[in-house]
Amino acid sequence: MKRSLITAIALFSMVAAFATQADSNFGVGPQYDTTHVYVQPEDFDKFVASLVATFGGTTTKQGVFTVTPTPSKTMSQLVLTPAGTVSVFGFKTPVPYPFGAERTGYLVANLDGAVRAAQADGADLLVTPFDDPIGKDAVIQWPGGVNMQLYWHTTPPSYPSLQTIPENRVYVSPDRATAFVKSFLAFSHGKVASDKARAPGVEIGRASDTYRRIRISSVFGAMAVLVTDGHLPYPYGHEVTGYEVANLADTLGKARAAGVSVLAGPYSADQRNSAMVKFPGGYIAEIHSPESEK
């Protein structure tokens, strides 16, 4: 009888632990993870048009809102492309600190719970949760100085699934790489897809060198952790997102026609054809396609 009771208690503890772990995975899906792009109001429409012309997709209605916890006004619009979602901001007032430094916004199922989990996993809470016109937000910072916004909507959004998953490109120093990866994996319940100690340096603009590249996959999507000494030629390090397309040459043709500049590449590495581009308004991005493209 005593042994049965002990077994039952142990089984209950295992189930409870599993349930807690499952409940603590706050991610919703990569189509809800947005790259935050800040442009001048006069560049806003041209940037949005160039993004849609390059990748396809649709936009939400443009408006002017207060999206910070202190007084401010910004133009705001969501661009839903098959290759990734972009939140565009064109502030008509000065941008309150620390906004503008957060690279992405991740939709979470429970904001307060996600914030507590991120803090427990090593993140710093830069901006405590605050209300916005359609939900709540907070800004966190991971080890290595990686800023990210977490958000929650009062009415759950419903965006179409992506055709390809964008890559969150994170540059960190060798001293902070381990701490960043450990913290983000704990929060995201993700896994290391690859960890290459001598990745080809052409990926960071240094063709004769190598560097460490860690790829992570999770419910939040794909992430490339680029571990460098910071000796990066322009424009490397300025991009925050890499977009996968079916055919790089075709996409670059559409991009150029829409006023997008090709800053580096195309080049081949890691079974990809890649290029670095700059959109009207100054947004820099990496675009890549499988090397086996037809």
Sequence and secondary structure as in RCSB ss.txt:
>XXXX:A:sequence
MKRSLITAIALFSMVAAFATQADSNFGVGPQYDTTHVYVQPEDFDKFVASLVATFGGTTTKQGVFTVTPTPSKTM
SQLVLTPAGTVSVFGFKTPVPYPFGAERTGYLVANLDGAVRAAQADGADLLVTPFDDPIGKDAVIQWPGGVNMQL
YWHTTPPSYPSLQTIPENRVYVSPDRATAFVKSFLAFSHGKVASDKARAPGVEIGRASDTYRRIRISSVFGAMAV
LVTDGHLPYPYGHEVTGYEVANLADTLGKARAAGVSVLAGPYSADQRNSAMVKFPGGYIAEIHSPESEK
>XXXX:A:secstr
 HHHHHHHHHHHHHHHHHHHHHHT  B  GGGEEEEEE  GGGHHHHHHHHHHHH  EE   EEE  SSSS  EE
EEEEEETTEEEEEEEESS   TTTTS  EEEEBS HHHHHHHHHHTT EEEEEEEEETTEEEEEEEETTTEEEEE
EEESS       SS  EEEEEE HHHHHHHHHHHHHHHT EEEEEEEEEEGGGGT TT EEEEEEEEETTEEEEE
EE  S   TTTTT  EEEE S HHHHHHHHHHTT EEEEEEEEETTEEEEEEE TTS EEEEEEETT  
